[in-house]
Amino acid sequence: MSAADRYEASPTNGGADRTVGQLFAAATADLSALVHDEIALARAEITKDVKRGLMGGVAGGVAAVIALASIPVFSFAAAYGIHDLLGSSGVTFGWSLAIVGVLFLLLAALAALFAVRAFKKISPPERTIASTKATVDVLKGTKPHPAAPITADGHKVLTR
């Protein structure tokens, strides 16, 4: 029920037409209620999304810790596998560990190469910089308007 409906349903108005002030007050009340409802809706939606994001972040963190803990296990498994495959040809367990270490260094170098290429593709936000410079140029060209004169009873005089 809007403020206008509440006013019409009021027994005090006696069915008389409403004044502009009453209409303005009703419209202002309705607009204020609408803004408050929109803010409440946005707050509820954002809260729900933040909770989901937090849960996803926690799950991702747990996954990262488990994956990080598995690296030594897989490293030793690979070293033992290399030793079992090549042990008959004289490769000791120490050399198997060295082979796994070299493989990890090659993987790290490949990842570093990918990172360098990705960083080289980064460029400044040229459109944003140009837009900001254009806005600053426009604002430099504007001149402040003088304040409207005020009457003795405190109202502003409307001028063109």
LUMNUPA-34194 format. One record per residue: residue in one letter; residue number from 1; x negated, y, z of N, C-alpha, C, O in turn. Coordinates in steps of 0.2 Angstrom, whole numbers, m for minus. Layout:
N
+------+-----+-------+-------+-------+-------+-------+-------+-------+-------+-------+-------+-------+-------+
! type ! seq !  n.px !  n.py !  n.pz ! ca.px ! ca.py ! ca.pz !  c.px !  c.py !  c.pz !  o.px !  o.py !  o.pz !
+------+-----+-------+-------+-------+-------+-------+-------+-------+-------+-------+-------+-------+-------+
!    a ! NUM !     X !     Y !     Z !     X !     Y !     Z !     X !     Y !     Z !     X !     Y !     Z !
...
+------+-----+-------+-------+-------+-------+-------+-------+-------+-------+-------+-------+-------+-------+
This chain:
160
+------+-----+-------+-------+-------+-------+-------+-------+-------+-------+-------+-------+-------+-------+
! type ! seq !  n.px !  n.py !  n.pz ! ca.px ! ca.py ! ca.pz !  c.px !  c.py !  c.pz !  o.px !  o.py !  o.pz !
+------+-----+-------+-------+-------+-------+-------+-------+-------+-------+-------+-------+-------+-------+
!    m !   1 !    m4 !    m6 !     0 !     0 !     0 !     0 !    m4 !     6 !     0 !    m9 !     7 !     4 !
!    s !   2 !    m4 !    11 !    m5 !    m8 !    16 !    m5 !    m5 !    22 !    m1 !     0 !    21 !     2 !
!    a !   3 !    m9 !    27 !     0 !    m7 !    33 !     4 !    m1 !    36 !     2 !     3 !    39 !     6 !
!    a !   4 !     0 !    36 !    m5 !     6 !    39 !    m8 !    12 !    35 !    m6 !    17 !    38 !    m5 !
!    d !   5 !    11 !    29 !    m6 !    17 !    25 !    m4 !    19 !    25 !     3 !    24 !    25 !     5 !
!    r !   6 !    13 !    26 !     7 !    15 !    27 !    14 !    18 !    33 !    16 !    22 !    34 !    20 !
!    y !   7 !    16 !    39 !    12 !    19 !    45 !    13 !    27 !    45 !    11 !    31 !    47 !    14 !
!    e !   8 !    28 !    42 !     5 !    35 !    41 !     2 !    39 !    37 !     7 !    45 !    38 !     8 !
!    a !   9 !    36 !    32 !    11 !    40 !    28 !    15 !    41 !    31 !    22 !    45 !    29 !    26 !
!    s !  10 !    38 !    37 !    23 !    38 !    40 !    29 !    45 !    43 !    30 !    47 !    47 !    26 !
!    p !  11 !    48 !    43 !    36 !    54 !    46 !    38 !    54 !    53 !    39 !    59 !    57 !    39 !
!    t !  12 !    48 !    56 !    39 !    47 !    63 !    41 !    47 !    67 !    34 !    48 !    73 !    35 !
!    n !  13 !    47 !    64 !    28 !    46 !    69 !    23 !    53 !    70 !    20 !    54 !    75 !    16 !
!    g !  14 !    58 !    67 !    22 !    65 !    68 !    20 !    67 !    68 !    13 !    71 !    71 !    11 !
!    g !  15 !    62 !    65 !     9 !    64 !    64 !     2 !    61 !    70 !    m2 !    63 !    71 !    m8 !
!    a !  16 !    58 !    75 !     1 !    56 !    81 !    m2 !    50 !    80 !    m6 !    47 !    75 !    m5 !
!    d !  17 !    49 !    84 !   m11 !    43 !    83 !   m16 !    37 !    85 !   m12 !    37 !    89 !    m7 !
!    r !  18 !    32 !    81 !   m13 !    25 !    82 !   m10 !    22 !    88 !   m13 !    22 !    90 !   m19 !
!    t !  19 !    18 !    92 !    m8 !    14 !    97 !   m11 !     8 !    95 !   m14 !     6 !    89 !   m13 !
!    v !  20 !     4 !    99 !   m17 !    m2 !    98 !   m20 !    m7 !    95 !   m15 !   m11 !    91 !   m16 !
!    g !  21 !    m7 !    98 !    m9 !   m12 !    97 !    m4 !   m10 !    90 !    m1 !   m15 !    86 !     0 !
!    q !  22 !    m4 !    88 !    m1 !    m2 !    81 !     1 !    m4 !    76 !    m4 !    m7 !    71 !    m2 !
!    l !  23 !    m3 !    78 !   m10 !    m5 !    73 !   m16 !   m13 !    72 !   m16 !   m15 !    67 !   m16 !
!    f !  24 !   m16 !    78 !   m15 !   m24 !    78 !   m14 !   m26 !    73 !    m9 !   m31 !    69 !    m9 !
!    a !  25 !   m23 !    74 !    m3 !   m25 !    70 !     3 !   m23 !    63 !     2 !   m28 !    59 !     4 !
!    a !  26 !   m18 !    61 !    m1 !   m16 !    54 !    m3 !   m22 !    51 !    m7 !   m24 !    46 !    m7 !
!    a !  27 !   m23 !    55 !   m13 !   m28 !    53 !   m18 !   m35 !    52 !   m14 !   m39 !    47 !   m16 !
!    t !  28 !   m37 !    57 !   m10 !   m43 !    56 !    m7 !   m43 !    50 !    m2 !   m49 !    47 !    m2 !
!    a !  29 !   m38 !    49 !     2 !   m38 !    43 !     6 !   m38 !    37 !     2 !   m42 !    32 !     4 !
!    d !  30 !   m35 !    36 !    m4 !   m35 !    30 !    m8 !   m42 !    29 !   m11 !   m45 !    24 !   m11 !
!    l !  31 !   m45 !    35 !   m13 !   m52 !    34 !   m16 !   m57 !    32 !   m10 !   m61 !    28 !   m12 !
!    s !  32 !   m56 !    35 !    m4 !   m61 !    33 !     1 !   m60 !    26 !     3 !   m65 !    22 !     4 !
!    a !  33 !   m54 !    23 !     3 !   m53 !    16 !     5 !   m56 !    12 !    m1 !   m58 !     7 !     0 !
!    l !  34 !   m55 !    14 !    m7 !   m58 !    10 !   m13 !   m65 !    10 !   m12 !   m68 !     4 !   m13 !
!    v !  35 !   m68 !    15 !   m11 !   m76 !    15 !   m10 !   m78 !    11 !    m4 !   m83 !     7 !    m5 !
!    h !  36 !   m74 !    11 !     1 !   m76 !     7 !     7 !   m75 !     0 !     5 !   m80 !    m4 !     7 !
!    d !  37 !   m70 !    m2 !     2 !   m69 !    m9 !     0 !   m74 !   m11 !    m5 !   m77 !   m17 !    m5 !
!    e !  38 !   m76 !    m7 !   m10 !   m82 !    m9 !   m15 !   m88 !   m10 !   m11 !   m92 !   m15 !   m13 !
!    i !  39 !   m90 !    m6 !    m6 !   m96 !    m6 !    m3 !   m96 !   m13 !     1 !  m101 !   m16 !     2 !
!    a !  40 !   m90 !   m14 !     5 !   m90 !   m21 !     8 !   m90 !   m27 !     4 !   m94 !   m32 !     6 !
!    l !  41 !   m87 !   m27 !    m2 !   m88 !   m32 !    m7 !   m95 !   m33 !    m9 !   m98 !   m38 !    m9 !
!    a !  42 !   m99 !   m27 !   m11 !  m106 !   m28 !   m13 !  m110 !   m30 !    m7 !  m115 !   m34 !    m9 !
!    r !  43 !  m109 !   m28 !    m1 !  m113 !   m30 !     5 !  m112 !   m38 !     6 !  m117 !   m42 !     7 !
!    a !  44 !  m106 !   m40 !     5 !  m104 !   m48 !     6 !  m108 !   m52 !     0 !  m111 !   m57 !     2 !
!    e !  45 !  m108 !   m49 !    m6 !  m111 !   m53 !   m12 !  m118 !   m53 !   m11 !  m122 !   m58 !   m12 !
!    i !  46 !  m121 !   m47 !    m9 !  m128 !   m47 !    m8 !  m131 !   m51 !    m2 !  m136 !   m54 !    m3 !
!    t !  47 !  m127 !   m51 !     3 !  m129 !   m55 !     9 !  m129 !   m63 !     7 !  m133 !   m66 !     9 !
!    k !  48 !  m124 !   m65 !     3 !  m124 !   m72 !     1 !  m130 !   m73 !    m4 !  m133 !   m79 !    m3 !
!    d !  49 !  m131 !   m69 !    m8 !  m137 !   m70 !   m13 !  m144 !   m70 !    m9 !  m148 !   m74 !   m11 !
!    v !  50 !  m144 !   m66 !    m4 !  m150 !   m66 !     0 !  m151 !   m72 !     4 !  m157 !   m75 !     4 !
!    k !  51 !  m146 !   m75 !     7 !  m146 !   m81 !    10 !  m148 !   m87 !     5 !  m152 !   m91 !     7 !
!    r !  52 !  m145 !   m87 !    m1 !  m147 !   m92 !    m5 !  m155 !   m91 !    m7 !  m158 !   m96 !    m8 !
!    g !  53 !  m157 !   m85 !    m8 !  m164 !   m84 !   m10 !  m169 !   m86 !    m5 !  m174 !   m89 !    m6 !
!    l !  54 !  m167 !   m85 !     2 !  m171 !   m87 !     7 !  m171 !   m94 !     8 !  m177 !   m97 !     9 !
!    m !  55 !  m166 !   m98 !     7 !  m166 !  m105 !     7 !  m170 !  m108 !     1 !  m174 !  m112 !     2 !
!    g !  56 !  m170 !  m105 !    m5 !  m174 !  m107 !   m11 !  m181 !  m106 !    m9 !  m185 !  m110 !   m11 !
!    g !  57 !  m183 !  m100 !    m6 !  m190 !   m98 !    m4 !  m192 !  m103 !     1 !  m198 !  m105 !     0 !
!    v !  58 !  m189 !  m105 !     6 !  m191 !  m110 !    11 !  m192 !  m117 !     7 !  m197 !  m120 !     9 !
!    a !  59 !  m187 !  m119 !     3 !  m188 !  m125 !     0 !  m194 !  m125 !    m5 !  m198 !  m130 !    m5 !
!    g !  60 !  m195 !  m120 !    m8 !  m201 !  m119 !   m13 !  m207 !  m119 !    m9 !  m212 !  m122 !   m11 !
!    g !  61 !  m207 !  m116 !    m3 !  m213 !  m116 !     1 !  m215 !  m123 !     4 !  m221 !  m125 !     4 !
!    v !  62 !  m210 !  m127 !     6 !  m211 !  m134 !     8 !  m214 !  m138 !     3 !  m218 !  m142 !     3 !
!    a !  63 !  m211 !  m137 !    m3 !  m213 !  m141 !    m9 !  m220 !  m139 !   m11 !  m224 !  m144 !   m12 !
!    a !  64 !  m222 !  m133 !   m10 !  m229 !  m131 !   m12 !  m234 !  m134 !    m6 !  m239 !  m136 !    m8 !
!    v !  65 !  m232 !  m134 !     0 !  m236 !  m137 !     5 !  m237 !  m145 !     4 !  m243 !  m147 !     4 !
!    i !  66 !  m232 !  m148 !     2 !  m232 !  m155 !     1 !  m237 !  m156 !    m5 !  m241 !  m161 !    m5 !
!    a !  67 !  m236 !  m152 !   m11 !  m240 !  m153 !   m17 !  m247 !  m152 !   m15 !  m252 !  m155 !   m18 !
!    l !  68 !  m249 !  m147 !   m11 !  m256 !  m145 !    m9 !  m259 !  m151 !    m5 !  m265 !  m152 !    m6 !
!    a !  69 !  m255 !  m154 !    m1 !  m257 !  m159 !     3 !  m259 !  m166 !    m1 !  m263 !  m170 !     1 !
!    s !  70 !  m255 !  m166 !    m7 !  m256 !  m172 !   m11 !  m263 !  m172 !   m15 !  m265 !  m177 !   m18 !
!    i !  71 !  m266 !  m166 !   m16 !  m272 !  m165 !   m20 !  m277 !  m170 !   m18 !  m280 !  m173 !   m22 !
!    p !  72 !  m279 !  m170 !   m11 !  m285 !  m174 !    m9 !  m283 !  m181 !   m10 !  m288 !  m185 !   m12 !
!    v !  73 !  m277 !  m183 !    m9 !  m275 !  m190 !   m10 !  m276 !  m192 !   m17 !  m279 !  m198 !   m18 !
!    f !  74 !  m274 !  m188 !   m22 !  m274 !  m190 !   m29 !  m282 !  m190 !   m31 !  m284 !  m193 !   m36 !
!    s !  75 !  m285 !  m185 !   m28 !  m292 !  m185 !   m30 !  m296 !  m191 !   m28 !  m300 !  m194 !   m32 !
!    f !  76 !  m295 !  m194 !   m22 !  m298 !  m200 !   m20 !  m295 !  m206 !   m24 !  m299 !  m210 !   m26 !
!    a !  77 !  m289 !  m206 !   m26 !  m286 !  m211 !   m30 !  m289 !  m211 !   m37 !  m291 !  m216 !   m39 !
!    a !  78 !  m290 !  m205 !   m40 !  m294 !  m205 !   m46 !  m301 !  m207 !   m46 !  m303 !  m211 !   m50 !
!    a !  79 !  m304 !  m205 !   m40 !  m311 !  m207 !   m39 !  m312 !  m215 !   m39 !  m316 !  m218 !   m42 !
!    y !  80 !  m307 !  m218 !   m35 !  m307 !  m225 !   m34 !  m306 !  m229 !   m41 !  m308 !  m234 !   m42 !
!    g !  81 !  m301 !  m226 !   m44 !  m299 !  m228 !   m51 !  m305 !  m228 !   m56 !  m306 !  m233 !   m59 !
!    i !  82 !  m309 !  m223 !   m56 !  m314 !  m222 !   m60 !  m320 !  m227 !   m58 !  m323 !  m231 !   m62 !
!    h !  83 !  m321 !  m228 !   m52 !  m326 !  m233 !   m49 !  m324 !  m240 !   m51 !  m328 !  m244 !   m53 !
!    d !  84 !  m317 !  m241 !   m50 !  m315 !  m248 !   m52 !  m316 !  m250 !   m60 !  m318 !  m255 !   m62 !
!    l !  85 !  m314 !  m244 !   m64 !  m315 !  m245 !   m71 !  m322 !  m246 !   m73 !  m324 !  m250 !   m78 !
!    l !  86 !  m326 !  m241 !   m70 !  m333 !  m241 !   m73 !  m338 !  m244 !   m68 !  m344 !  m243 !   m69 !
!    g !  87 !  m336 !  m247 !   m63 !  m341 !  m249 !   m58 !  m345 !  m255 !   m60 !  m351 !  m256 !   m58 !
!    s !  88 !  m343 !  m259 !   m65 !  m346 !  m264 !   m67 !  m352 !  m262 !   m72 !  m357 !  m265 !   m73 !
!    s !  89 !  m352 !  m256 !   m74 !  m357 !  m253 !   m79 !  m362 !  m249 !   m75 !  m366 !  m245 !   m77 !
!    g !  90 !  m362 !  m249 !   m68 !  m367 !  m246 !   m64 !  m364 !  m239 !   m61 !  m369 !  m236 !   m58 !
!    v !  91 !  m358 !  m237 !   m62 !  m356 !  m230 !   m59 !  m354 !  m231 !   m52 !  m350 !  m235 !   m50 !
!    t !  92 !  m358 !  m228 !   m48 !  m356 !  m228 !   m40 !  m350 !  m224 !   m38 !  m348 !  m220 !   m42 !
!    f !  93 !  m348 !  m225 !   m32 !  m343 !  m221 !   m30 !  m344 !  m213 !   m30 !  m340 !  m209 !   m31 !
!    g !  94 !  m350 !  m212 !   m28 !  m352 !  m205 !   m28 !  m352 !  m202 !   m35 !  m349 !  m196 !   m35 !
!    w !  95 !  m354 !  m205 !   m40 !  m353 !  m203 !   m47 !  m346 !  m202 !   m49 !  m344 !  m198 !   m52 !
!    s !  96 !  m341 !  m206 !   m46 !  m334 !  m206 !   m48 !  m331 !  m200 !   m45 !  m327 !  m196 !   m48 !
!    l !  97 !  m334 !  m198 !   m38 !  m331 !  m192 !   m35 !  m334 !  m186 !   m39 !  m330 !  m181 !   m40 !
!    a !  98 !  m340 !  m186 !   m42 !  m343 !  m181 !   m46 !  m339 !  m180 !   m52 !  m337 !  m174 !   m54 !
!    i !  99 !  m337 !  m185 !   m55 !  m333 !  m185 !   m62 !  m326 !  m182 !   m60 !  m324 !  m177 !   m64 !
!    v ! 100 !  m323 !  m183 !   m55 !  m316 !  m180 !   m53 !  m317 !  m173 !   m51 !  m313 !  m169 !   m53 !
!    g ! 101 !  m323 !  m171 !   m48 !  m324 !  m164 !   m47 !  m325 !  m160 !   m53 !  m323 !  m154 !   m53 !
!    v ! 102 !  m329 !  m163 !   m58 !  m330 !  m159 !   m64 !  m323 !  m159 !   m68 !  m322 !  m153 !   m71 !
!    l ! 103 !  m319 !  m164 !   m68 !  m312 !  m163 !   m71 !  m308 !  m157 !   m68 !  m305 !  m154 !   m71 !
!    f ! 104 !  m309 !  m157 !   m61 !  m305 !  m151 !   m57 !  m308 !  m145 !   m59 !  m304 !  m140 !   m60 !
!    l ! 105 !  m315 !  m144 !   m60 !  m318 !  m138 !   m62 !  m316 !  m136 !   m69 !  m314 !  m130 !   m71 !
!    l ! 106 !  m315 !  m141 !   m74 !  m313 !  m140 !   m81 !  m305 !  m137 !   m81 !  m304 !  m133 !   m84 !
!    l ! 107 !  m301 !  m140 !   m76 !  m294 !  m138 !   m76 !  m294 !  m131 !   m73 !  m290 !  m127 !   m75 !
!    a ! 108 !  m298 !  m129 !   m68 !  m298 !  m123 !   m65 !  m301 !  m118 !   m71 !  m298 !  m112 !   m71 !
!    a ! 109 !  m306 !  m119 !   m75 !  m308 !  m115 !   m80 !  m302 !  m114 !   m85 !  m301 !  m108 !   m87 !
!    l ! 110 !  m299 !  m119 !   m87 !  m293 !  m118 !   m91 !  m288 !  m114 !   m88 !  m285 !  m109 !   m92 !
!    a ! 111 !  m286 !  m114 !   m82 !  m281 !  m110 !   m79 !  m284 !  m103 !   m79 !  m280 !   m98 !   m79 !
!    a ! 112 !  m290 !  m102 !   m77 !  m293 !   m95 !   m77 !  m293 !   m92 !   m84 !  m291 !   m86 !   m84 !
!    l ! 113 !  m294 !   m96 !   m89 !  m294 !   m93 !   m96 !  m287 !   m91 !   m98 !  m285 !   m86 !  m100 !
!    f ! 114 !  m282 !   m95 !   m96 !  m275 !   m93 !   m96 !  m273 !   m87 !   m93 !  m269 !   m82 !   m95 !
!    a ! 115 !  m275 !   m86 !   m86 !  m274 !   m80 !   m82 !  m277 !   m74 !   m86 !  m274 !   m69 !   m86 !
!    v ! 116 !  m283 !   m74 !   m88 !  m286 !   m69 !   m91 !  m282 !   m66 !   m97 !  m281 !   m60 !   m98 !
!    r ! 117 !  m280 !   m71 !  m101 !  m276 !   m69 !  m107 !  m270 !   m66 !  m105 !  m267 !   m61 !  m108 !
!    a ! 118 !  m267 !   m69 !  m100 !  m260 !   m66 !   m98 !  m261 !   m59 !   m95 !  m257 !   m54 !   m96 !
!    f ! 119 !  m267 !   m57 !   m91 !  m268 !   m51 !   m89 !  m270 !   m46 !   m94 !  m268 !   m40 !   m94 !
!    k ! 120 !  m273 !   m48 !  m100 !  m275 !   m44 !  m105 !  m268 !   m41 !  m109 !  m269 !   m36 !  m112 !
!    k ! 121 !  m263 !   m45 !  m108 !  m257 !   m43 !  m112 !  m253 !   m38 !  m108 !  m248 !   m35 !  m110 !
!    i ! 122 !  m255 !   m36 !  m102 !  m251 !   m32 !   m98 !  m253 !   m25 !  m100 !  m259 !   m23 !  m101 !
!    s ! 123 !  m247 !   m21 !  m101 !  m248 !   m14 !  m104 !  m244 !    m9 !   m99 !  m239 !   m12 !   m96 !
!    p ! 124 !  m246 !    m3 !   m99 !  m242 !     2 !   m95 !  m235 !     2 !   m98 !  m234 !     1 !  m104 !
!    p ! 125 !  m230 !     4 !   m94 !  m223 !     5 !   m96 !  m222 !    11 !  m100 !  m220 !    17 !   m98 !
!    e ! 126 !  m224 !    11 !  m107 !  m224 !    17 !  m111 !  m218 !    20 !  m112 !  m218 !    27 !  m111 !
!    r ! 127 !  m212 !    17 !  m112 !  m206 !    20 !  m113 !  m204 !    24 !  m107 !  m201 !    29 !  m107 !
!    t ! 128 !  m205 !    21 !  m101 !  m203 !    24 !   m95 !  m207 !    30 !   m94 !  m205 !    36 !   m92 !
!    i ! 129 !  m214 !    30 !   m96 !  m218 !    36 !   m95 !  m216 !    41 !  m100 !  m216 !    47 !   m98 !
!    a ! 130 !  m214 !    40 !  m106 !  m212 !    45 !  m111 !  m205 !    48 !  m108 !  m204 !    54 !  m109 !
!    s ! 131 !  m201 !    44 !  m106 !  m194 !    46 !  m104 !  m195 !    51 !   m98 !  m192 !    56 !   m97 !
!    t ! 132 !  m200 !    49 !   m93 !  m201 !    53 !   m87 !  m204 !    60 !   m89 !  m202 !    65 !   m86 !
!    k ! 133 !  m209 !    60 !   m94 !  m212 !    66 !   m96 !  m206 !    70 !   m99 !  m206 !    76 !   m99 !
!    a ! 134 !  m202 !    67 !  m103 !  m197 !    71 !  m107 !  m192 !    74 !  m101 !  m190 !    80 !  m102 !
!    t ! 135 !  m190 !    70 !   m96 !  m186 !    73 !   m91 !  m189 !    79 !   m87 !  m186 !    84 !   m86 !
!    v ! 136 !  m196 !    78 !   m86 !  m200 !    84 !   m83 !  m200 !    90 !   m87 !  m199 !    95 !   m84 !
!    d ! 137 !  m201 !    89 !   m93 !  m201 !    95 !   m98 !  m194 !    98 !   m98 !  m194 !   104 !   m98 !
!    v ! 138 !  m189 !    94 !   m98 !  m182 !    97 !   m98 !  m181 !   101 !   m91 !  m178 !   107 !   m91 !
!    l ! 139 !  m183 !    98 !   m86 !  m182 !   101 !   m79 !  m186 !   108 !   m79 !  m184 !   112 !   m75 !
!    k ! 140 !  m192 !   108 !   m82 !  m196 !   114 !   m82 !  m193 !   120 !   m85 !  m194 !   125 !   m83 !
!    g ! 141 !  m189 !   118 !   m90 !  m185 !   123 !   m94 !  m179 !   126 !   m91 !  m177 !   131 !   m93 !
!    t ! 142 !  m176 !   123 !   m86 !  m170 !   125 !   m83 !  m172 !   130 !   m78 !  m177 !   130 !   m75 !
!    k ! 143 !  m167 !   135 !   m77 !  m168 !   140 !   m72 !  m162 !   139 !   m67 !  m157 !   137 !   m69 !
!    p ! 144 !  m164 !   141 !   m60 !  m158 !   140 !   m55 !  m153 !   145 !   m56 !  m154 !   151 !   m58 !
!    h ! 145 !  m147 !   143 !   m55 !  m141 !   148 !   m55 !  m140 !   151 !   m49 !  m141 !   148 !   m43 !
!    p ! 146 !  m139 !   157 !   m49 !  m138 !   161 !   m42 !  m131 !   158 !   m39 !  m127 !   156 !   m42 !
!    a ! 147 !  m131 !   158 !   m32 !  m126 !   156 !   m29 !  m120 !   160 !   m30 !  m120 !   166 !   m31 !
!    a ! 148 !  m114 !   157 !   m30 !  m108 !   161 !   m31 !  m107 !   166 !   m25 !  m108 !   164 !   m19 !
!    p ! 149 !  m104 !   172 !   m26 !  m103 !   176 !   m20 !   m97 !   173 !   m16 !   m93 !   170 !   m18 !
!    i ! 150 !   m98 !   175 !   m10 !   m93 !   173 !    m5 !   m89 !   178 !    m2 !   m91 !   184 !    m1 !
!    t ! 151 !   m82 !   177 !    m2 !   m77 !   182 !     1 !   m78 !   183 !     8 !   m81 !   179 !    11 !
!    a ! 152 !   m74 !   188 !    11 !   m74 !   189 !    18 !   m71 !   183 !    22 !   m73 !   182 !    28 !
!    d ! 153 !   m67 !   180 !    19 !   m64 !   174 !    22 !   m67 !   167 !    21 !   m65 !   162 !    23 !
!    g ! 154 !   m73 !   168 !    18 !   m78 !   162 !    18 !   m77 !   158 !    11 !   m80 !   152 !    11 !
!    h ! 155 !   m73 !   160 !     6 !   m72 !   156 !     0 !   m76 !   159 !    m5 !   m78 !   164 !    m5 !
!    k ! 156 !   m78 !   154 !   m10 !   m83 !   156 !   m15 !   m78 !   159 !   m21 !   m73 !   157 !   m22 !
!    v ! 157 !   m81 !   164 !   m24 !   m78 !   167 !   m29 !   m80 !   163 !   m36 !   m85 !   162 !   m37 !
!    l ! 158 !   m74 !   161 !   m39 !   m76 !   157 !   m45 !   m78 !   162 !   m51 !   m74 !   167 !   m52 !
!    t ! 159 !   m83 !   161 !   m54 !   m86 !   165 !   m60 !   m87 !   160 !   m66 !   m88 !   154 !   m65 !
!    r ! 160 !   m88 !   163 !   m71 !   m89 !   159 !   m77 !   m96 !   161 !   m79 !   m99 !   158 !   m84 !
+------+-----+-------+-------+-------+-------+-------+-------+-------+-------+-------+-------+-------+-------+
